[in-house]
Amino acid sequence: MNEELKNHVLGLLAQGTRLDGRKPLEYRQPIEVKKGYIPSADGSAYVRIGDTEVIAGIKLNVDKTYPDTPNEGGIMVGAELYPLASPDFETGPPSIQAVELARVVDRGIRESHAIDVEKLCITPGEKAWFVVLDICTINEGGNLFDASSLAALAALQNCTFPGFDGKKIDYKERTGKQLPMSKAPLSVTVYKIAEHFLTDPTFEEEKVYDARLSVAVEENGMLCALQKGGDSPLAPDDIMKMVDIAVEKTQDLRKLL
């Protein structure tokens, strides 16, 4: 069945179009970003790209600093793929897909040093703020990577500190103090099917790709993270083309923030 679907997708791509009539590098519309979507969270955002919907929520915790980074706080990213979002998702421990989704989002934020983790430190060697960012799928219509990256960045930009008296956090109090961020990394995943490249795949197109490359990019176009997926290898020329596409597309998505 997938072979027939792939041949059909390839036939359309050869004509410069796709299953839903878009061009190969065109995103589904509308793309919607809503910051502050969850009032009780310290930071949150809702993102919809076509039929794909995700929510990112942030909780700030105070915890003991790590022994190797006594002057820093930190960030932890998790992803939940709920069965209500797709018949392919199951309850239970995080799947490989969920782990990879969280890792791609985490790596872009972490490797770009988007958050000034030293400013999260409260008492060196004792306690610091830690950012717990959770991504929840509402509907899986394809391209969870880009939707999750966009939602994560929007939630981080929306994040403010709760009240803290040195001993206890008061989550009902909003201080208005923003999370210390110096950069805004955004990730775009480019897919390769045979000799064709495409972005923002549908649920069906994701079933027939050969390789993909997730590229996290800062505002100035600087690359901060790459992650390759799929069974087929990528030639150096392929990687350069995919990086160029991703850099261009992050500029378009960044306007939504």
ROKE-773786 format. One record per atom (N, C-alpha, C): x, y, z; atom name; residue in one letter. Coordinates in steps of 0.2 Angstrom, whole numbers, padded with zeros to 4 digits. Layout:
> x  y  z  atom  res
> X  Y  Z  CA  a
...
//
This chain:
> x  y  z  atom  res
> 0004  -0006  0000  N  m
> 0000  0000  0000  CA  m
> 0004  0006  0000  C  m
> 0010  0006  0004  N  n
> 0014  0012  0005  CA  n
> 0018  0013  -0002  C  n
> 0019  0008  -0005  N  e
> 0023  0008  -0012  CA  e
> 0018  0011  -0017  C  e
> 0012  0010  -0017  N  e
> 0007  0013  -0022  CA  e
> 0007  0020  -0020  C  e
> 0006  0022  -0014  N  l
> 0006  0029  -0011  CA  l
> 0012  0033  -0013  C  l
> 0018  0030  -0012  N  k
> 0024  0033  -0014  CA  k
> 0024  0035  -0022  C  k
> 0023  0030  -0026  N  n
> 0023  0031  -0033  CA  n
> 0018  0036  -0035  C  n
> 0012  0037  -0032  N  h
> 0007  0042  -0033  CA  h
> 0010  0049  -0031  C  h
> 0013  0049  -0025  N  v
> 0016  0055  -0023  CA  v
> 0022  0058  -0027  C  v
> 0026  0053  -0029  N  l
> 0032  0054  -0034  CA  l
> 0029  0057  -0041  C  l
> 0024  0054  -0043  N  g
> 0021  0056  -0049  CA  g
> 0019  0064  -0049  C  g
> 0016  0065  -0043  N  l
> 0013  0072  -0042  CA  l
> 0019  0077  -0041  C  l
> 0024  0075  -0038  N  l
> 0030  0079  -0037  CA  l
> 0034  0080  -0043  C  l
> 0034  0076  -0048  N  a
> 0037  0077  -0054  CA  a
> 0033  0082  -0058  C  a
> 0027  0083  -0056  N  q
> 0023  0089  -0060  CA  q
> 0023  0095  -0055  C  q
> 0027  0095  -0050  N  g
> 0028  0101  -0046  CA  g
> 0022  0102  -0041  C  g
> 0018  0097  -0039  N  t
> 0013  0098  -0035  CA  t
> 0012  0092  -0030  C  t
> 0007  0092  -0026  N  r
> 0007  0087  -0020  CA  r
> 0000  0084  -0019  C  r
> -0001  0080  -0015  N  l
> -0008  0077  -0014  CA  l
> -0013  0082  -0013  C  l
> -0012  0087  -0009  N  d
> -0017  0092  -0007  CA  d
> -0016  0099  -0012  C  d
> -0012  0098  -0017  N  g
> -0012  0103  -0022  CA  g
> -0007  0109  -0021  C  g
> -0003  0108  -0015  N  r
> 0002  0113  -0014  CA  r
> 0008  0112  -0018  C  r
> 0013  0117  -0018  N  k
> 0019  0116  -0021  CA  k
> 0024  0112  -0016  C  k
> 0029  0109  -0018  N  p
> 0034  0105  -0014  CA  p
> 0036  0109  -0007  C  p
> 0037  0115  -0008  N  l
> 0040  0119  -0002  CA  l
> 0035  0123  0001  C  l
> 0029  0122  0000  N  e
> 0024  0127  0002  CA  e
> 0021  0124  0009  C  e
> 0019  0128  0014  N  y
> 0016  0126  0020  CA  y
> 0009  0126  0019  C  y
> 0005  0121  0023  N  r
> -0002  0122  0024  CA  r
> -0004  0128  0027  C  r
> -0010  0130  0025  N  q
> -0013  0136  0028  CA  q
> -0020  0134  0031  C  q
> -0022  0138  0037  N  p
> -0018  0143  0040  CA  p
> -0013  0140  0045  C  p
> -0008  0145  0046  N  i
> -0004  0143  0052  CA  i
> -0005  0148  0058  C  i
> -0007  0145  0063  N  e
> -0010  0149  0069  CA  e
> -0005  0148  0075  C  e
> -0003  0153  0078  N  v
> 0000  0153  0084  CA  v
> -0003  0158  0090  C  v
> -0005  0154  0095  N  k
> -0008  0158  0101  CA  k
> -0004  0157  0107  C  k
> -0001  0163  0110  N  k
> 0003  0163  0116  CA  k
> -0001  0163  0122  C  k
> 0001  0161  0127  N  g
> -0003  0161  0134  CA  g
> -0010  0157  0133  C  g
> -0009  0151  0130  N  y
> -0015  0147  0129  CA  y
> -0018  0144  0135  C  y
> -0013  0142  0140  N  i
> -0015  0139  0146  CA  i
> -0014  0144  0152  C  i
> -0019  0147  0154  N  p
> -0018  0152  0159  CA  p
> -0015  0150  0166  C  p
> -0015  0144  0167  N  s
> -0012  0141  0174  CA  s
> -0005  0140  0173  C  s
> -0002  0139  0166  N  a
> 0005  0138  0165  CA  a
> 0009  0144  0166  C  a
> 0016  0143  0167  N  d
> 0020  0149  0167  CA  d
> 0022  0151  0160  C  d
> 0021  0147  0155  N  g
> 0021  0149  0148  CA  g
> 0018  0144  0144  C  g
> 0015  0146  0139  N  s
> 0011  0141  0135  CA  s
> 0010  0144  0128  C  s
> 0008  0139  0123  N  a
> 0007  0142  0116  CA  a
> 0003  0136  0113  C  a
> -0001  0138  0108  N  y
> -0005  0133  0104  CA  y
> -0003  0135  0097  C  y
> -0002  0129  0093  N  v
> 0000  0130  0086  CA  v
> -0004  0125  0082  C  v
> -0006  0128  0076  N  r
> -0009  0124  0071  CA  r
> -0006  0125  0065  C  r
> -0004  0120  0061  N  i
> -0002  0120  0054  CA  i
> -0006  0116  0050  C  i
> -0011  0118  0046  N  g
> -0016  0114  0043  CA  g
> -0020  0110  0048  C  g
> -0020  0104  0048  N  d
> -0024  0099  0052  CA  d
> -0020  0097  0058  C  d
> -0013  0099  0059  N  t
> -0009  0097  0064  CA  t
> -0010  0102  0070  C  t
> -0011  0100  0076  N  e
> -0012  0104  0082  CA  e
> -0008  0102  0088  C  e
> -0004  0106  0091  N  v
> 0000  0105  0097  CA  v
> 0000  0110  0102  C  v
> 0001  0109  0108  N  i
> 0001  0113  0113  CA  i
> 0008  0112  0117  C  i
> 0011  0118  0119  N  a
> 0017  0118  0123  CA  a
> 0016  0121  0129  C  a
> 0017  0118  0135  N  g
> 0016  0121  0141  CA  g
> 0023  0121  0145  C  g
> 0024  0126  0150  N  i
> 0030  0127  0154  CA  i
> 0028  0127  0161  C  i
> 0032  0124  0165  N  k
> 0031  0125  0172  CA  k
> 0039  0126  0175  C  k
> 0039  0131  0179  N  l
> 0046  0133  0182  CA  l
> 0046  0130  0189  C  l
> 0052  0126  0190  N  n
> 0053  0123  0196  CA  n
> 0059  0125  0199  C  n
> 0060  0125  0206  N  v
> 0066  0127  0209  CA  v
> 0069  0120  0212  C  v
> 0075  0119  0210  N  d
> 0078  0112  0212  CA  d
> 0085  0113  0213  C  d
> 0088  0108  0216  N  k
> 0096  0108  0217  CA  k
> 0100  0108  0211  C  k
> 0105  0112  0210  N  t
> 0109  0113  0204  CA  t
> 0113  0106  0203  C  t
> 0115  0105  0197  N  y
> 0119  0099  0196  CA  y
> 0126  0100  0198  C  y
> 0129  0095  0200  N  p
> 0136  0095  0203  CA  p
> 0141  0098  0198  C  p
> 0140  0097  0191  N  d
> 0145  0099  0186  CA  d
> 0143  0106  0183  C  d
> 0137  0109  0185  N  t
> 0135  0115  0183  CA  t
> 0132  0119  0189  C  t
> 0136  0120  0194  N  p
> 0133  0123  0201  CA  p
> 0131  0130  0200  C  p
> 0132  0134  0195  N  n
> 0130  0141  0194  CA  n
> 0125  0141  0188  C  n
> 0121  0136  0187  N  e
> 0116  0136  0181  CA  e
> 0110  0132  0183  C  e
> 0105  0135  0180  N  g
> 0098  0131  0180  CA  g
> 0098  0126  0174  C  g
> 0092  0125  0171  N  g
> 0092  0120  0166  CA  g
> 0085  0120  0163  C  g
> 0085  0116  0157  N  i
> 0079  0115  0154  CA  i
> 0078  0107  0153  C  i
> 0072  0105  0153  N  m
> 0070  0098  0151  CA  m
> 0064  0098  0147  C  m
> 0064  0095  0141  N  v
> 0059  0094  0136  CA  v
> 0056  0087  0136  C  v
> 0049  0087  0136  N  g
> 0046  0080  0135  CA  g
> 0040  0081  0130  C  g
> 0038  0076  0127  N  a
> 0033  0076  0122  CA  a
> 0028  0070  0123  C  a
> 0022  0071  0123  N  e
> 0017  0066  0124  CA  e
> 0013  0066  0117  C  e
> 0013  0060  0115  N  l
> 0009  0058  0109  CA  l
> 0003  0054  0111  C  l
> -0003  0058  0111  N  y
> -0009  0055  0114  CA  y
> -0013  0051  0109  C  y
> -0016  0045  0111  N  p
> -0020  0042  0106  CA  p
> -0026  0046  0103  C  p
> -0028  0051  0106  N  l
> -0033  0055  0103  CA  l
> -0031  0059  0097  C  l
> -0024  0059  0097  N  a
> -0021  0063  0091  CA  a
> -0020  0059  0085  C  a
> -0020  0053  0086  N  s
> -0018  0048  0080  CA  s
> -0019  0041  0082  C  s
> -0022  0037  0077  N  p
> -0023  0030  0079  CA  p
> -0016  0026  0079  C  p
> -0011  0029  0077  N  d
> -0004  0026  0077  CA  d
> -0001  0027  0084  C  d
> -0004  0032  0089  N  f
> -0001  0033  0095  CA  f
> -0004  0028  0100  C  f
> 0000  0026  0105  N  e
> -0003  0022  0110  CA  e
> -0001  0024  0117  C  e
> -0005  0022  0122  N  t
> -0003  0024  0129  CA  t
> 0003  0020  0132  C  t
> 0006  0022  0137  N  g
> 0011  0019  0140  CA  g
> 0018  0023  0140  C  g
> 0023  0020  0141  N  p
> 0030  0024  0141  CA  p
> 0031  0028  0134  C  p
> 0035  0033  0134  N  p
> 0036  0037  0128  CA  p
> 0039  0032  0123  C  p
> 0036  0033  0117  N  s
> 0038  0029  0111  CA  s
> 0045  0032  0108  C  s
> 0048  0029  0104  N  i
> 0054  0031  0100  CA  i
> 0052  0038  0097  C  i
> 0046  0038  0094  N  q
> 0044  0044  0090  CA  q
> 0044  0050  0095  C  q
> 0041  0049  0101  N  a
> 0040  0054  0106  CA  a
> 0047  0057  0109  C  a
> 0051  0052  0110  N  v
> 0058  0054  0112  CA  v
> 0062  0058  0107  C  v
> 0061  0056  0101  N  e
> 0065  0060  0096  CA  e
> 0062  0067  0095  C  e
> 0055  0067  0095  N  l
> 0052  0074  0094  CA  l
> 0054  0078  0100  C  l
> 0055  0076  0106  N  a
> 0057  0080  0112  CA  a
> 0064  0082  0111  C  a
> 0068  0077  0108  N  r
> 0075  0078  0107  CA  r
> 0077  0083  0102  C  r
> 0073  0083  0097  N  v
> 0074  0088  0091  CA  v
> 0073  0095  0094  C  v
> 0067  0096  0098  N  v
> 0065  0103  0101  CA  v
> 0070  0105  0106  C  v
> 0072  0100  0110  N  d
> 0077  0102  0116  CA  d
> 0084  0104  0113  C  d
> 0086  0100  0108  N  r
> 0093  0101  0105  CA  r
> 0094  0108  0102  C  r
> 0088  0111  0099  N  g
> 0089  0117  0096  CA  g
> 0089  0123  0101  C  g
> 0085  0122  0107  N  i
> 0085  0127  0112  CA  i
> 0092  0126  0116  C  i
> 0094  0120  0117  N  r
> 0100  0119  0122  CA  r
> 0107  0121  0118  C  r
> 0107  0119  0112  N  e
> 0114  0120  0108  CA  e
> 0114  0128  0106  C  e
> 0109  0131  0105  N  s
> 0109  0138  0104  CA  s
> 0111  0143  0110  C  s
> 0110  0140  0116  N  h
> 0111  0143  0122  CA  h
> 0105  0149  0122  C  h
> 0099  0147  0120  N  a
> 0094  0152  0120  CA  a
> 0092  0155  0126  C  a
> 0093  0151  0131  N  i
> 0091  0153  0138  CA  i
> 0098  0154  0142  C  i
> 0098  0160  0145  N  d
> 0104  0161  0149  CA  d
> 0103  0158  0156  C  d
> 0106  0151  0156  N  v
> 0105  0147  0162  CA  v
> 0108  0150  0168  C  v
> 0113  0154  0167  N  e
> 0117  0156  0173  CA  e
> 0112  0161  0177  C  e
> 0108  0165  0173  N  k
> 0103  0169  0177  CA  k
> 0097  0165  0180  C  k
> 0097  0159  0179  N  l
> 0092  0155  0182  CA  l
> 0094  0152  0189  C  l
> 0101  0153  0190  N  c
> 0104  0151  0197  CA  c
> 0101  0156  0202  C  c
> 0099  0153  0208  N  i
> 0097  0157  0214  CA  i
> 0103  0157  0219  C  i
> 0105  0151  0221  N  t
> 0111  0151  0225  CA  t
> 0116  0146  0223  C  t
> 0122  0148  0220  N  p
> 0127  0143  0217  CA  p
> 0128  0137  0221  C  p
> 0128  0131  0218  N  g
> 0129  0125  0221  CA  g
> 0123  0123  0225  C  g
> 0118  0126  0226  N  e
> 0112  0124  0230  CA  e
> 0105  0124  0226  C  e
> 0103  0129  0223  N  k
> 0097  0129  0220  CA  k
> 0096  0134  0214  C  k
> 0092  0132  0209  N  a
> 0091  0136  0203  CA  a
> 0084  0135  0200  C  a
> 0082  0139  0196  N  w
> 0076  0138  0192  CA  w
> 0077  0133  0186  C  w
> 0073  0128  0185  N  f
> 0073  0124  0180  CA  f
> 0066  0124  0176  C  f
> 0067  0124  0169  N  v
> 0062  0125  0164  CA  v
> 0059  0118  0162  C  v
> 0053  0116  0164  N  v
> 0050  0110  0162  CA  v
> 0045  0111  0156  C  v
> 0047  0110  0150  N  l
> 0043  0111  0144  CA  l
> 0040  0105  0141  C  l
> 0033  0104  0141  N  d
> 0030  0098  0139  CA  d
> 0026  0100  0132  C  d
> 0027  0096  0127  N  i
> 0023  0096  0121  CA  i
> 0018  0091  0121  C  i
> 0012  0093  0119  N  c
> 0006  0089  0119  CA  c
> 0003  0089  0112  C  c
> 0002  0083  0109  N  t
> -0001  0083  0103  CA  t
> -0009  0083  0103  C  t
> -0012  0087  0100  N  i
> -0020  0087  0099  CA  i
> -0022  0083  0093  C  i
> -0019  0085  0088  N  n
> -0020  0081  0081  CA  n
> -0014  0080  0077  C  n
> -0013  0074  0075  N  e
> -0007  0073  0071  CA  e
> -0009  0073  0063  C  e
> -0008  0078  0060  N  g
> -0009  0079  0053  CA  g
> -0003  0079  0049  C  g
> 0003  0077  0052  N  g
> 0009  0078  0049  CA  g
> 0013  0084  0051  C  g
> 0020  0083  0051  N  n
> 0024  0088  0052  CA  n
> 0024  0091  0060  C  n
> 0024  0086  0064  N  l
> 0024  0087  0071  CA  l
> 0031  0091  0073  C  l
> 0036  0090  0070  N  f
> 0043  0093  0071  CA  f
> 0042  0100  0071  C  f
> 0040  0103  0066  N  d
> 0040  0110  0065  CA  d
> 0034  0113  0069  C  d
> 0029  0110  0070  N  a
> 0023  0113  0074  CA  a
> 0026  0113  0082  C  a
> 0029  0108  0084  N  s
> 0032  0108  0091  CA  s
> 0037  0113  0092  C  s
> 0042  0114  0087  N  s
> 0047  0118  0088  CA  s
> 0044  0126  0088  C  s
> 0039  0127  0084  N  l
> 0036  0134  0084  CA  l
> 0032  0135  0091  C  l
> 0029  0130  0093  N  a
> 0025  0130  0099  CA  a
> 0030  0131  0105  C  a
> 0035  0127  0105  N  a
> 0040  0128  0111  CA  a
> 0043  0135  0111  C  a
> 0045  0138  0106  N  l
> 0048  0144  0106  CA  l
> 0043  0149  0108  C  l
> 0037  0149  0105  N  a
> 0032  0154  0107  CA  a
> 0030  0153  0115  C  a
> 0030  0147  0118  N  a
> 0029  0146  0125  CA  a
> 0035  0149  0129  C  a
> 0041  0148  0127  N  l
> 0047  0151  0130  CA  l
> 0046  0159  0130  C  l
> 0044  0162  0125  N  q
> 0044  0169  0124  CA  q
> 0038  0172  0129  C  q
> 0033  0167  0130  N  n
> 0027  0169  0134  CA  n
> 0029  0168  0141  C  n
> 0034  0164  0143  N  c
> 0035  0162  0150  CA  c
> 0037  0168  0155  C  c
> 0034  0168  0161  N  t
> 0036  0173  0166  CA  t
> 0036  0169  0172  C  t
> 0040  0172  0177  N  f
> 0042  0168  0183  CA  f
> 0036  0169  0188  C  f
> 0034  0164  0192  N  p
> 0029  0164  0197  CA  p
> 0033  0167  0203  C  p
> 0029  0168  0208  N  g
> 0031  0171  0215  CA  g
> 0036  0166  0218  C  g
> 0041  0169  0222  N  f
> 0045  0164  0225  CA  f
> 0048  0168  0231  C  f
> 0047  0166  0237  N  d
> 0050  0169  0243  CA  d
> 0056  0167  0246  C  d
> 0060  0163  0242  N  g
> 0066  0160  0244  CA  g
> 0065  0153  0246  C  g
> 0059  0151  0248  N  k
> 0058  0144  0251  CA  k
> 0052  0140  0247  C  k
> 0047  0144  0245  N  k
> 0041  0141  0242  CA  k
> 0039  0145  0236  C  k
> 0037  0141  0231  N  i
> 0035  0145  0224  CA  i
> 0027  0146  0225  C  i
> 0025  0152  0223  N  d
> 0018  0153  0223  CA  d
> 0016  0154  0216  C  d
> 0013  0148  0213  N  y
> 0011  0148  0206  CA  y
> 0005  0153  0204  C  y
> 0001  0155  0210  N  k
> -0004  0159  0208  CA  k
> -0002  0167  0207  C  k
> 0004  0168  0210  N  e
> 0007  0175  0209  CA  e
> 0011  0175  0202  C  e
> 0010  0180  0198  N  r
> 0013  0181  0192  CA  r
> 0018  0188  0193  C  r
> 0024  0187  0193  N  t
> 0029  0192  0194  CA  t
> 0029  0197  0187  C  t
> 0028  0194  0182  N  g
> 0029  0198  0175  CA  g
> 0036  0197  0173  C  g
> 0041  0194  0177  N  k
> 0048  0194  0175  CA  k
> 0048  0189  0169  C  k
> 0051  0190  0164  N  q
> 0052  0186  0158  CA  q
> 0058  0181  0159  C  q
> 0057  0175  0156  N  l
> 0062  0171  0155  CA  l
> 0068  0174  0152  C  l
> 0075  0173  0155  N  p
> 0080  0176  0151  CA  p
> 0082  0173  0145  C  p
> 0080  0176  0139  N  m
> 0082  0173  0133  CA  m
> 0086  0177  0129  C  m
> 0091  0175  0126  N  s
> 0095  0179  0121  CA  s
> 0095  0177  0114  C  s
> 0092  0171  0112  N  k
> 0091  0169  0106  CA  k
> 0084  0166  0105  C  k
> 0082  0165  0098  N  a
> 0076  0162  0097  CA  a
> 0077  0157  0091  C  a
> 0079  0151  0093  N  p
> 0080  0146  0088  CA  p
> 0074  0142  0086  C  p
> 0073  0141  0080  N  l
> 0067  0138  0077  CA  l
> 0070  0133  0072  C  l
> 0066  0127  0072  N  s
> 0068  0121  0068  CA  s
> 0063  0120  0063  C  s
> 0066  0118  0057  N  v
> 0062  0116  0051  CA  v
> 0064  0110  0049  C  v
> 0060  0105  0047  N  t
> 0062  0098  0045  CA  t
> 0061  0098  0037  C  t
> 0066  0096  0033  N  v
> 0065  0095  0026  CA  v
> 0065  0088  0024  C  v
> 0061  0086  0020  N  y
> 0060  0079  0018  CA  y
> 0062  0078  0011  C  y
> 0065  0072  0010  N  k
> 0067  0070  0003  CA  k
> 0064  0063  0001  C  k
> 0061  0064  -0004  N  i
> 0057  0058  -0007  CA  i
> 0060  0057  -0014  C  i
> 0064  0052  -0015  N  a
> 0068  0051  -0022  CA  a
> 0073  0057  -0022  C  a
> 0072  0061  -0028  N  e
> 0076  0067  -0029  CA  e
> 0072  0073  -0027  C  e
> 0067  0072  -0024  N  h
> 0062  0078  -0023  CA  h
> 0063  0080  -0015  C  h
> 0063  0087  -0014  N  f
> 0063  0089  -0007  CA  f
> 0056  0093  -0006  C  f
> 0054  0092  0000  N  l
> 0047  0095  0002  CA  l
> 0047  0097  0010  C  l
> 0043  0102  0011  N  t
> 0042  0104  0018  CA  t
> 0035  0103  0020  C  t
> 0034  0103  0027  N  d
> 0027  0102  0030  CA  d
> 0023  0097  0026  C  d
> 0026  0090  0027  N  p
> 0022  0085  0024  CA  p
> 0015  0083  0028  C  p
> 0011  0080  0024  N  t
> 0005  0078  0027  CA  t
> 0006  0071  0031  C  t
> 0001  0069  0034  N  f
> 0001  0062  0037  CA  f
> 0003  0057  0032  C  f
> 0000  0057  0026  N  e
> 0001  0052  0021  CA  e
> 0008  0053  0018  C  e
> 0011  0059  0017  N  e
> 0017  0060  0014  CA  e
> 0023  0057  0019  C  e
> 0022  0058  0026  N  e
> 0027  0056  0030  CA  e
> 0028  0048  0030  C  e
> 0023  0045  0028  N  k
> 0023  0037  0027  CA  k
> 0028  0035  0022  C  k
> 0030  0039  0017  N  v
> 0034  0037  0011  CA  v
> 0040  0041  0010  C  v
> 0042  0045  0015  N  y
> 0049  0048  0013  CA  y
> 0055  0044  0014  C  y
> 0060  0046  0011  N  d
> 0066  0042  0011  CA  d
> 0071  0044  0017  C  d
> 0071  0051  0018  N  a
> 0076  0054  0023  CA  a
> 0073  0061  0025  C  a
> 0075  0063  0030  N  r
> 0073  0070  0033  CA  r
> 0079  0073  0037  C  r
> 0079  0079  0037  N  l
> 0084  0083  0041  CA  l
> 0081  0089  0044  C  l
> 0081  0088  0051  N  s
> 0079  0094  0055  CA  s
> 0084  0099  0056  C  s
> 0083  0105  0055  N  v
> 0088  0110  0055  CA  v
> 0086  0116  0060  C  v
> 0089  0117  0065  N  a
> 0088  0122  0070  CA  a
> 0092  0128  0068  C  a
> 0088  0134  0068  N  v
> 0092  0140  0065  CA  v
> 0090  0146  0070  C  v
> 0095  0150  0071  N  e
> 0095  0156  0075  CA  e
> 0092  0162  0071  C  e
> 0090  0168  0074  N  e
> 0088  0173  0070  CA  e
> 0092  0176  0064  C  e
> 0099  0175  0065  N  n
> 0104  0178  0061  CA  n
> 0106  0173  0055  C  n
> 0102  0167  0055  N  g
> 0104  0162  0050  CA  g
> 0109  0157  0052  C  g
> 0112  0158  0058  N  m
> 0117  0153  0061  CA  m
> 0113  0146  0063  C  m
> 0117  0141  0061  N  l
> 0114  0134  0062  CA  l
> 0116  0132  0069  C  l
> 0112  0129  0073  N  c
> 0113  0127  0080  CA  c
> 0112  0120  0081  C  c
> 0108  0116  0077  N  a
> 0107  0109  0078  CA  a
> 0105  0106  0071  C  a
> 0107  0100  0070  N  l
> 0105  0096  0065  CA  l
> 0103  0089  0067  C  l
> 0098  0086  0065  N  q
> 0096  0079  0066  CA  q
> 0093  0075  0060  C  q
> 0096  0070  0058  N  k
> 0094  0066  0052  CA  k
> 0090  0061  0054  C  k
> 0085  0059  0050  N  g
> 0080  0054  0051  CA  g
> 0079  0050  0044  C  g
> 0076  0044  0045  N  g
> 0074  0041  0039  CA  g
> 0080  0035  0037  C  g
> 0078  0031  0033  N  d
> 0083  0025  0032  CA  d
> 0088  0026  0026  C  d
> 0086  0031  0022  N  s
> 0091  0032  0016  CA  s
> 0096  0037  0018  C  s
> 0102  0036  0015  N  p
> 0108  0041  0017  CA  p
> 0107  0048  0013  C  p
> 0110  0053  0015  N  l
> 0110  0059  0012  CA  l
> 0117  0061  0009  C  l
> 0117  0063  0003  N  a
> 0124  0066  0000  CA  a
> 0125  0073  0003  C  a
> 0131  0075  0003  N  p
> 0133  0082  0005  CA  p
> 0129  0087  0002  C  p
> 0128  0086  -0005  N  d
> 0124  0091  -0009  CA  d
> 0117  0091  -0006  C  d
> 0114  0085  -0005  N  d
> 0107  0085  -0002  CA  d
> 0107  0089  0004  C  d
> 0112  0088  0009  N  i
> 0112  0091  0015  CA  i
> 0112  0099  0015  C  i
> 0116  0101  0010  N  m
> 0117  0108  0009  CA  m
> 0110  0111  0006  C  m
> 0107  0108  0002  N  k
> 0101  0110  -0001  CA  k
> 0095  0110  0004  C  k
> 0095  0105  0008  N  m
> 0090  0105  0014  CA  m
> 0091  0110  0019  C  m
> 0098  0112  0021  N  v
> 0099  0117  0025  CA  v
> 0097  0124  0023  C  v
> 0098  0125  0016  N  d
> 0096  0131  0013  CA  d
> 0089  0132  0013  C  d
> 0085  0127  0012  N  i
> 0078  0127  0012  CA  i
> 0075  0129  0019  C  i
> 0078  0125  0024  N  a
> 0076  0126  0031  CA  a
> 0078  0133  0033  C  a
> 0083  0136  0032  N  v
> 0085  0143  0034  CA  v
> 0080  0148  0031  C  v
> 0078  0147  0025  N  e
> 0073  0151  0022  CA  e
> 0066  0150  0025  C  e
> 0064  0144  0026  N  k
> 0058  0143  0029  CA  k
> 0057  0146  0037  C  k
> 0063  0145  0040  N  t
> 0062  0148  0047  CA  t
> 0061  0155  0047  C  t
> 0064  0159  0042  N  q
> 0062  0166  0042  CA  q
> 0055  0167  0041  C  q
> 0052  0163  0037  N  d
> 0044  0164  0036  CA  d
> 0040  0162  0042  C  d
> 0042  0157  0046  N  l
> 0039  0155  0052  CA  l
> 0040  0160  0058  C  l
> 0046  0163  0058  N  r
> 0048  0167  0063  CA  r
> 0043  0173  0063  C  r
> 0040  0175  0057  N  k
> 0036  0181  0057  CA  k
> 0030  0180  0061  C  k
> 0028  0174  0062  N  l
> 0022  0172  0066  CA  l
> 0022  0173  0073  C  l
> 0029  0174  0075  N  l
> 0030  0175  0083  CA  l
> 0030  0183  0084  C  l
//
